[in-house]
Amino acid sequence: WLRYLALVAGGVLLLVYKAEMGPDEDAVLLGWILSVAGAIFAVPFLIAPFLPRKKWVWIYDLVLIAIGLSSCTAVASIPLLIFWVQDRCKAWFRMNA
């Protein structure tokens, strides 16, 4: 989630310092895109630790791990994915189902 918060920060910086960058409209558009996309992706990662131990949360977290596979965080996501599909991890989520 830190990566997505960094996207939001980068987008805000582009919007704040657009006057110093000159009349480049692409920088403004990129600032908005980074801010909005970063916020959209940061929210699911921020709420994940606070969700209950249910079957659907295991799937929700699996989707978040899959999103992590799409970038430089794949180095950490691959071992996490291997752990995530093990039976003991699934059993921990199904205890309160």
QUIRA-V156524 format. One record per backbone hydrogen bond with DSSP energy under -0.5 kcal/mol. CO is the residue of the C=O (numbers start at 0). NH is the residue of the N-H. E is the energy in kcal/mol with one decimal. If there is no record, write none. Layout:
co: [CO	CO]
nh: [NH	NH]
e: [E	E]
//
This chain:
co: [0	1	2	3	4	5	6	7	8	9	10	11	12	14	16	18	21	22	23	23	24	25	26	27	28	29	30	31	32	33	34	35	36	37	38	39	40	41	42	43	46	47	51	52	53	54	55	56	57	58	59	60	61	62	63	64	65	66	67	70	71	72	72	73	74	75	76	77	78	79	80	82	85	86	87	88	89	90	93]
nh: [4	5	6	7	8	9	10	11	12	13	14	15	16	17	20	21	23	24	26	27	28	29	30	31	32	33	34	35	36	37	38	39	40	41	42	43	44	45	46	47	49	50	53	95	57	58	59	60	61	62	63	64	65	66	67	68	68	69	70	73	74	75	76	77	78	79	80	81	82	83	84	85	89	90	91	92	93	94	96]
e: [-2.0	-2.2	-1.5	-1.9	-2.4	-2.7	-2.5	-2.4	-2.4	-2.1	-2.0	-2.6	-2.6	-0.7	-0.9	-0.7	-1.7	-0.9	-0.5	-0.9	-2.1	-2.8	-2.2	-2.1	-2.5	-2.8	-2.1	-2.7	-2.6	-2.3	-1.9	-2.5	-2.1	-2.0	-1.8	-0.7	-1.0	-2.2	-2.0	-1.0	-1.4	-1.3	-1.5	-0.5	-1.3	-1.5	-2.4	-2.8	-1.8	-2.1	-1.7	-2.2	-2.2	-2.1	-1.7	-0.9	-0.5	-1.5	-1.0	-1.8	-1.0	-0.8	-2.2	-2.3	-0.6	-1.4	-2.7	-2.2	-2.2	-2.5	-1.6	-1.4	-1.9	-2.8	-1.5	-1.4	-1.5	-0.6	-1.2]
//
